[in-house]
Amino acid sequence: MGQTVSEKKVRSELDAGQDAAEKLAKALGNAGFTLPSLSGTYPVDHTPMVELGRARADVITRLAEWIEERA
């Protein structure tokens, strides 16, 4: 049985969140960072979302310093 319009919209929003997560993971990887739990997740109010997940404190500290140096 086919998907309803609502199901297709949610799938599209999930895909958009996953695409954004993959782009961020690639950019972070290019800068030497890895967030292993980074992923697209269910939309909120029809807005695609990205779950940043858990990461070691030392990695987040390095990431924050890296961002600060370039801000």
C-alpha positions in Angstrom: 0.0 0.0 0.0 1.3 3.5 -0.9 2.3 6.2 1.6 -0.1 9.0 2.5 0.8 12.6 1.8 1.6 13.1 5.5 3.9 10.0 5.6 5.7 11.3 2.5 6.2 14.7 4.1 7.6 13.1 7.3 9.9 10.9 5.2 11.1 14.0 3.3 11.7 15.8 6.5 13.6 12.8 7.9 15.7 12.7 4.8 16.5 16.4 5.0 17.6 16.0 8.6 19.8 13.0 7.7 21.3 15.0 4.8 22.1 17.9 7.1 23.7 15.5 9.6 25.8 13.9 6.9 27.0 17.3 5.6 27.9 18.4 9.2 29.7 15.1 9.8 31.7 15.5 6.6 32.6 19.1 7.5 33.6 18.2 11.1 35.6 15.3 9.8 37.5 17.6 7.4 38.4 19.7 10.4 39.5 16.6 12.4 36.4 16.1 14.6 34.0 13.2 14.9 30.6 13.2 16.7 29.7 9.5 16.6 26.1 9.9 17.5 25.4 12.6 14.9 22.2 11.7 12.9 19.0 13.0 11.4 16.0 12.6 13.6 12.2 13.0 13.5 11.0 16.5 12.6 9.5 18.9 15.1 6.6 21.0 13.8 7.5 19.9 10.3 11.1 21.1 10.7 13.9 18.7 9.9 16.0 18.1 12.9 19.6 16.8 13.6 20.5 15.0 16.8 24.0 16.0 17.8 24.1 13.2 20.3 26.8 12.3 22.8 30.5 13.1 22.5 33.5 13.1 24.8 34.1 16.3 26.7 37.6 16.7 25.3 36.3 16.6 21.7 33.6 19.2 22.4 36.2 21.4 24.2 38.5 21.2 21.1 35.6 21.9 18.8 34.5 24.9 20.8 38.1 26.2 20.8 38.4 25.6 17.0 35.1 27.6 16.4 36.2 30.4 18.8 39.5 30.8 16.9 37.6 31.2 13.6 34.6 33.3 14.8 
